[in-house]
C-alpha cells in the first residue's frame, strides 16, 4: 500500500496559537480536513509569545541553525501537545518573543523582513532533517512565500534532501505582499541574479509574495472568483502579469467553515442553541445581544451587524456613509465589532453618539462576542471593495443571519442574490460599488423581512448551505496528487 502524501503547511498563523484574521482560521481548519481525507499533515508556525501562552504544553524536538545575512541564528523546534494535527513552533525569542505578531501601535516591526527570512530558512532546515521529506511544502501568504524561492535557488547546495519536494503557495489576500527595501537583499543570501523583474524584484523593492508566485510549483487562492480577479489590473495589485503568466498553475479553491466551531446548534458561546428546524433560540440570542450592547430590546427592530477590520478595503466607509440615513429613516439597529483605521473608528463612534440606543460600536476584537453577534443579528453587512474569500458571510449563513454583500471574490461565489420572482436565493447582493447600491440592497433586505414566512425560508436556505472544509480538502488533495506527478519547478 502506497504511503499517504505528506504535506507541510508553513504559515505565520494558525488558530488558536496565532491569529489576526482569516489566515489563522484557514491554517487551523484545512490541515485537519486534509488529515481526515487521508493526507499526512504537519503545520509549522513561528513560536510567538502568544503561541506559547495558548498552547497547553510544548516539547522541544531539536535545534536548527539558519544563516541570515552574515550571521547564523538558531531556533528550537517545539511540538505542540494536543494539537489537532502535528504542529511545530519555530522558536527563536529574538524574532518572535514579542507582544504582537507583526507590529505594535499601528506600525510594523522594522525587522519584519529579517524575521520572516529567518522563519522560512529555519523551516526548510527542519524539513530537510525529516526522516521522510515532505512531498509538498505548502506555504501561505508573504510571510512564508520565500520558502519556494529558497528551494529553487539553493536546493542543490543547501537542501539536497528536499530535491523531490514540490512547493505550493496560497494567496489569502494579494494586497499584502511583503515588500521591503532593496537594502534588505543581504538578508536573503540569494544570488543577485534573482533581484530582477523575472524573479523577486518589484519596482525596486524585494517582494516576498512574488517569490512564491514565481517559484512555487502551483499557486492557489481562496475562491474561484478571486483567482480570476487577481489576473486583472483592477485586482492584481501589480502582480496580475505574473499571475497571468502562471495562469495554468493558478487555482481558486473556496475556503470552508469549521462547523465544529461555527454552528448555532452546538456553539457554547451563545446564550441559546438553535438550528434551521427550530429558530426559537435565535430570538433569545437577539434579545440577549440587544441587552448586552445597550440597545432597545425589541424583537421587531431589524438588527444589522458588522464584524470586520475597520478599513476601506472592507467597505467600512460605505457603512459610515449609509448608517445615519438608515437609522434616520427606519427602525433598524446596528452593531459593529472591529478595529482599524482611526478615522473610520471615530466616524462610527460619532454616529453611535447620535443613536445610543440603536447603534453599538465595540472597538477591538472579541471572539465570543463575534459568535453572539452572528447568532443575535438579523442581517450581516459585508460591502467589501474586494474580498478574496470571506468567512463571516459563511458564518452568517449558518447562523441564519442574512448577508448583504458586494459581488466580488468569495462573496460572489457564496451568496446567491434573492430573487422575489422565484423566491430563491440566500442573501442580497449589490454589483456596483457605492453607498447608493449598498443602501438599496439593505432596503431590499428590510422589505423582505416584513414578510415573515419568506424571511424564514430565506434564513433556512442559508442555514442549509454546506461550506464545510471537506469539499475544499478533497480539491486540495486532488491538486497535490497532480502537482507531485509533475517535475519539480527549476530556475
C-alpha positions in Angstrom: 0.0 0.0 0.0 1.4 3.4 -1.0 2.2 5.8 1.8 0.0 8.8 2.1 1.0 12.2 0.8 3.0 14.2 3.3 2.3 17.9 3.2 3.8 20.5 5.5 1.9 23.8 5.8 4.2 26.7 6.6 2.4 29.8 7.7 2.6 32.8 10.0 -0.7 32.0 11.8 -2.7 29.0 12.9 -5.6 29.4 15.3 -5.7 29.2 18.3 -2.0 29.7 18.6 -1.7 32.8 16.4 -4.4 34.6 14.7 -5.1 38.1 13.3 -7.7 37.2 10.7 -8.9 34.6 8.3 -5.4 33.1 7.7 -5.3 31.7 11.2 -8.7 30.1 10.8 -7.7 28.5 7.4 -4.4 27.1 8.6 -6.2 25.6 11.6 -9.1 24.0 9.7 -7.7 23.0 6.3 -4.9 20.7 7.6 -7.4 19.0 9.9 -9.7 18.4 7.0 -6.8 17.1 4.9 -5.9 14.6 7.6 -9.5 13.3 7.5 -9.0 13.0 3.8 -6.0 10.7 4.2 -3.2 13.2 3.8 -0.3 13.2 6.4 -0.1 16.8 7.5 2.3 18.9 9.6 1.9 22.6 10.4 4.8 25.0 11.1 4.4 28.5 12.5 6.6 30.9 14.4 7.0 30.4 18.1 5.3 33.6 19.1 4.9 34.6 22.7 1.1 34.2 22.1 1.5 30.7 20.7 3.4 29.6 23.8 0.8 31.2 26.0 -2.1 29.4 24.3 -0.5 26.0 23.8 -1.2 23.7 26.7 2.3 22.5 26.6 5.2 22.0 24.1 8.1 19.7 23.7 11.5 20.7 22.3 12.5 18.4 19.5 15.7 19.8 18.1 17.7 22.9 17.3 18.3 24.2 13.8 20.5 27.0 12.6 20.0 29.2 9.6 22.0 31.9 8.0 20.6 35.4 7.8 22.8 37.9 6.1 26.3 37.3 7.5 25.3 35.7 10.8 23.8 32.4 11.9 20.7 32.3 14.1 19.3 29.3 16.0 15.7 28.2 16.6 14.4 25.4 18.7 11.6 23.4 17.1 8.8 22.7 19.6 6.0 20.3 19.1 2.6 21.4 20.5 1.0 18.8 22.7 -2.7 18.0 22.0 -2.8 19.8 18.6 -5.4 18.5 16.1 -2.6 17.8 13.6 1.1 17.8 14.3 2.0 21.4 14.9 5.5 22.8 15.3 6.7 26.1 16.6 9.9 27.7 15.2 11.0 29.2 18.5 13.6 32.0 18.2 13.0 34.5 21.0 15.0 37.3 19.3 12.4 37.3 16.5 9.2 36.0 17.9 9.0 36.6 21.7 7.1 39.9 21.2 3.7 41.3 22.3 2.2 41.1 18.8 2.7 39.1 15.6 3.7 41.7 13.1 3.9 45.1 14.9 2.7 47.4 17.6 0.9 50.7 17.8 -0.2 50.5 14.2 3.3 50.1 12.9 5.0 47.0 11.6 8.1 45.8 13.4 11.1 47.3 11.5 12.8 43.9 11.2 9.9 42.0 9.7 12.0 41.2 6.6 14.7 39.6 8.7 12.1 37.8 10.9 10.4 36.0 8.1 13.5 35.4 6.1 14.7 33.5 9.1 11.4 31.7 9.6 11.5 30.4 6.0 15.1 29.3 6.3 14.6 27.7 9.7 11.5 25.8 8.4 13.5 24.4 5.5 16.4 23.4 7.8 13.9 21.4 9.8 12.2 19.8 6.8 15.5 18.6 5.3 16.2 16.7 8.6 12.9 14.8 8.5 13.3 11.1 8.1 10.8 11.2 5.2 11.0 14.5 3.5 7.6 16.1 2.6 6.1 15.6 -0.8 4.8 19.2 -0.8 5.8 22.3 1.1 2.6 24.3 1.2 3.2 27.9 2.2 0.7 30.6 3.0 0.9 34.3 2.2 4.0 36.5 2.1 5.5 35.6 5.4 6.2 32.1 4.2 6.4 32.7 0.5 10.2 32.9 0.3 10.5 29.2 1.0 9.7 28.1 -2.6 12.2 30.8 -3.8 14.9 29.5 -1.4 14.2 25.9 -2.6 14.5 27.0 -6.2 17.7 29.0 -5.7 19.5 26.8 -3.2 18.2 23.3 -3.3 21.3 21.6 -4.6 23.7 23.3 -2.2 21.6 23.7 1.0 18.6 21.4 0.7 19.6 18.3 -1.3 17.3 16.2 0.9 14.4 18.2 -0.5 15.3 17.6 -4.1 12.0 15.9 -4.8 9.8 18.2 -2.7 7.3 20.3 -4.6 6.0 23.6 -3.3 2.7 25.4 -3.4 1.8 28.9 -2.3 -1.7 30.0 -1.2 -2.6 33.7 -1.6 -5.0 34.7 1.1 -5.0 38.4 0.2 -2.9 39.8 -2.6 -2.8 43.3 -1.1 -0.3 42.1 1.5 2.8 41.1 -0.4 5.8 41.7 1.9 7.6 44.4 0.1 10.9 45.5 1.5 13.8 47.8 0.5 16.5 46.6 -1.8 18.9 47.3 1.0 17.5 44.2 2.8 18.6 41.9 0.0 21.7 40.8 2.0 19.3 39.2 4.5 18.2 36.6 1.9 21.7 35.2 1.0 20.4 34.6 -2.6 22.4 35.3 -5.7 21.9 38.8 -7.0 20.6 37.4 -10.3 17.3 36.8 -8.5 16.8 40.5 -8.0 15.2 41.0 -11.4 11.6 41.6 -12.6 11.5 37.9 -13.6 12.1 36.9 -10.0 12.0 38.8 -6.7 12.4 42.4 -7.8 9.2 44.6 -7.8 9.6 48.2 -8.8 12.9 48.4 -6.9 11.7 46.5 -3.9 12.0 42.9 -2.8 8.6 41.2 -3.0 8.3 38.1 -0.8 4.9 37.0 -2.2 6.1 37.4 -5.7 8.9 35.0 -5.0 6.3 32.4 -4.1 4.2 33.1 -7.2 7.2 32.9 -9.5 8.9 29.8 -8.0 6.2 27.6 -6.5 5.0 24.6 -8.5 1.4 25.6 -8.0 -0.5 28.7 -6.8 -3.8 28.6 -5.1 -6.1 31.3 -3.8 -9.2 31.2 -1.7 -12.1 31.4 -4.1 -12.6 30.7 -7.8 -13.8 34.3 -8.5 -10.8 35.8 -6.8 -8.5 33.6 -8.9 -9.9 35.2 -12.0 -10.0 38.8 -10.5 -6.3 38.8 -9.5 -5.2 38.2 -13.1 -6.7 41.7 -13.9 -5.1 45.1 -13.3 -8.1 46.1 -11.2 -7.5 43.4 -8.6 -3.9 42.2 -9.3 -2.1 44.7 -7.1 0.7 44.9 -9.6 1.2 41.1 -9.8 -1.5 40.5 -12.4 1.1 40.0 -15.1 2.9 37.4 -13.1 -0.3 35.6 -12.3 -1.5 35.6 -15.9 1.9 34.1 -16.9 1.3 31.4 -14.3 -2.4 31.1 -15.2 -2.1 27.3 -15.9 -0.8 26.8 -12.4 -3.3 29.0 -10.6 -6.4 27.5 -9.0 -9.1 29.0 -6.8 -10.4 26.7 -4.1 -13.1 28.1 -1.9 -12.3 28.2 1.8 -14.6 26.3 4.1 -16.1 26.7 7.6 -15.2 24.7 10.6 -18.7 23.7 11.7 -17.3 22.3 15.0 -16.6 25.9 15.9 -19.3 27.8 14.0 -22.6 26.1 14.4 -25.5 27.6 16.3 -26.8 24.1 17.2 -23.7 23.4 19.4 -22.0 26.8 19.9 -21.1 27.1 23.7 -20.5 30.9 23.3 -24.1 31.8 22.5 -27.0 32.1 25.1 -29.4 29.7 23.3 -28.8 27.0 20.7 -30.9 26.6 17.6 -30.9 25.1 14.1 -32.8 25.5 10.8 -35.7 23.3 12.1 -36.0 25.3 15.4 -35.3 29.0 15.3 -36.7 29.9 18.8 -33.2 30.1 20.2 -32.2 32.8 17.6 -34.8 35.1 19.0 -33.4 34.6 22.5 -29.9 35.3 21.2 -31.1 38.6 19.7 -32.8 39.8 22.9 -29.7 38.9 24.9 -27.4 40.7 22.4 -29.5 43.8 22.4 -29.4 43.9 26.1 -25.6 43.3 26.2 -24.9 46.1 23.7 -27.3 48.6 25.4 -29.7 48.6 22.5 -33.5 48.7 22.9 -34.7 45.1 23.4 -37.2 44.9 20.5 -37.8 41.8 18.6 -39.4 43.7 15.7 -36.4 46.0 15.1 -34.1 44.6 12.5 -30.6 44.2 13.9 -27.8 44.7 11.4 -24.3 43.7 12.2 -20.7 44.2 11.0 -17.7 42.2 12.3 -14.7 43.4 10.4 -11.4 45.0 10.3 -12.4 48.7 10.0 -10.8 49.5 6.7 -11.8 50.9 3.3 -10.9 47.5 1.7 -13.8 46.1 3.8 -16.1 48.9 2.6 -16.5 50.3 6.1 -16.5 53.8 4.5 -19.8 52.7 2.9 -21.2 51.7 6.3 -20.3 55.2 7.6 -22.0 56.7 4.5 -25.3 54.9 4.9 -25.6 54.4 8.7 -27.0 57.8 9.6 -29.6 57.8 6.8 -30.5 54.2 7.5 -31.1 54.9 11.2 -32.9 58.1 10.5 -35.4 56.5 8.0 -36.0 53.0 9.5 -36.3 51.3 12.9 -33.1 49.3 12.2 -30.4 48.8 14.8 -26.7 48.5 14.0 -24.0 46.6 15.9 -20.3 46.9 14.9 -17.3 44.9 16.2 -13.8 45.6 14.9 -10.9 48.0 14.9 -8.6 49.5 12.3 -8.5 52.9 10.6 -8.7 55.5 13.4 -10.7 57.8 11.1 -13.3 55.2 10.5 -13.4 54.3 14.2 -14.1 57.9 15.1 -16.7 58.3 12.4 -18.7 55.3 13.6 -18.4 56.3 17.2 -19.7 59.7 16.3 -22.8 58.2 14.7 -23.3 56.0 17.7 -23.4 59.1 19.9 -26.4 60.3 18.0 -28.2 56.9 18.2 -27.1 55.5 21.6 -30.0 53.0 21.9 -29.9 51.9 18.3 -26.2 51.6 17.5 -23.4 49.9 19.3 -19.7 50.1 18.4 -17.2 47.8 20.1 -13.6 48.6 19.1 -11.2 45.7 19.2 -11.8 42.0 18.6 -13.7 39.7 20.9 -14.2 36.2 19.6 -17.1 35.2 22.0 -18.8 38.5 21.2 -18.4 37.7 17.5 -20.3 34.5 18.0 -23.0 36.2 19.9 -23.4 38.8 17.2 -23.6 36.2 14.5 -26.3 34.4 16.5 -28.3 37.5 17.5 -28.3 39.7 14.4 -30.9 39.5 11.6 -28.7 40.9 8.8 -24.9 40.8 8.2 -23.2 43.6 6.2 -20.1 42.9 4.0 -19.7 45.7 1.5 -16.0 44.9 0.7 -14.3 46.6 -2.2 -12.6 43.2 -2.8 -12.8 40.0 -0.8 -10.6 37.0 -1.6 -13.0 34.6 0.1 -14.5 36.0 3.3 -15.5 33.8 6.2 -18.0 36.0 8.0 -20.7 35.6 5.3 -20.3 31.8 5.6 -20.7 32.0 9.4 -23.7 34.3 8.9 -25.4 31.8 6.5 -25.1 29.0 9.0 -26.4 31.2 11.9 -29.5 32.4 9.9 -28.1 35.9 9.7 -28.9 37.0 6.2 -25.8 38.5 4.4 -25.8 41.7 2.3 -22.6 41.6 0.2 -20.8 43.2 -2.7 -20.4 40.9 -5.7 -16.7 40.3 -5.5 -14.4 37.4 -4.9 -15.7 34.8 -2.5 -18.7 36.9 -1.6 -20.0 36.4 -5.2 -19.1 32.7 -5.1 -21.1 32.0 -1.9 -24.1 34.3 -1.6 -27.0 33.9 -4.1 -28.9 37.1 -4.6 -32.6 36.9 -3.5 -35.0 36.8 -6.5 -38.5 37.8 -5.5 -39.9 36.4 -8.7 -38.8 32.8 -7.9 -38.4 33.3 -4.1 -34.9 31.8 -4.3 -31.5 33.0 -3.0 -29.6 33.1 0.3 -28.9 36.9 0.7 -28.7 40.2 -1.0 -26.0 41.2 -3.5 -25.1 44.6 -5.0 -22.9 44.8 -8.0 -21.7 48.4 -8.4 -19.6 49.5 -5.5 -21.1 52.6 -3.8 -23.2 53.8 -1.0 -26.4 54.1 -3.1 -26.4 50.4 -4.3 -25.4 49.3 -0.9 -28.2 51.1 0.8 -30.6 49.8 -1.8 -29.6 46.2 -1.1 -30.1 46.8 2.7 -33.5 48.2 2.0 -34.4 45.2 -0.1 -33.5 43.0 2.9 -35.5 45.1 5.3 -38.5 45.0 3.0 -38.4 41.2 2.7 -38.0 40.8 6.5 -41.5 42.2 6.9 -42.8 39.1 5.1 -42.1 36.7 7.9 -42.7 33.4 6.0 -40.4 34.3 3.1 -37.8 35.7 5.5 -37.7 32.4 7.5 -37.4 30.4 4.3 -34.5 32.6 3.2 -32.8 32.1 6.6 -33.3 28.3 6.3 -31.9 28.1 2.8 -28.7 29.8 4.0 -28.5 27.6 7.1 -28.8 24.5 4.8 -25.9 25.6 2.6 -22.8 23.4 3.1 -19.5 25.1 3.1 -17.6 22.6 5.2 -13.9 22.1 4.8 -14.3 18.5 3.5 -15.1 19.7 -0.1 -12.1 22.0 -0.1 -9.8 19.3 1.3 -10.9 17.0 -1.5 -9.9 19.6 -4.1 -6.6 20.2 -2.4 -5.8 16.6 -2.2 -6.5 16.2 -6.0 -4.3 19.2 -6.7 -1.5 17.8 -4.5 -1.6 14.5 -6.4 -1.5 16.4 -9.7 1.5 18.5 -8.5 3.6 15.6 -7.3 3.2 13.9 -10.7 4.9 16.9 -12.4 8.7 17.6 -12.5 9.9 19.9 -9.7 10.0 23.5 -10.9 13.5 24.7 -11.6 15.1 28.0 -12.4 
